[in-house]
Amino acid sequence: MSNPAILDDLYATILSRKGGDPDSSHTARLFHKGRAKIAQKVGEEAVETVIEAMAGTPEKLASESADLLYHLLVLWADAGVQPADVYAILEGRKGVSGIEEKKNRTQT
């Protein structure tokens, strides 16, 4: 069963852990370690996702993708980026060729 609001729900949970006890919450621990550590975790999870895409099973790819999305949401929360901010950018790109969008991005 899919839930399109799952990322928003997860983001809310992540925000609720900000300032929490790093000894009892992995998310609070990430916030406590700071943005550089959070960004490092995003990079690690991205690499693991690529590895599973190239050599793993669809189930392993899905699992690593979930880890990547979680850490990306933690990074957004730390940086003050709301999922709605990202959704708005994606919405603005809808129907625009990826080649055209990238060309327009480098001009601004």
Beta strands, then each sheet from edge to edge (+ up, - down):
end
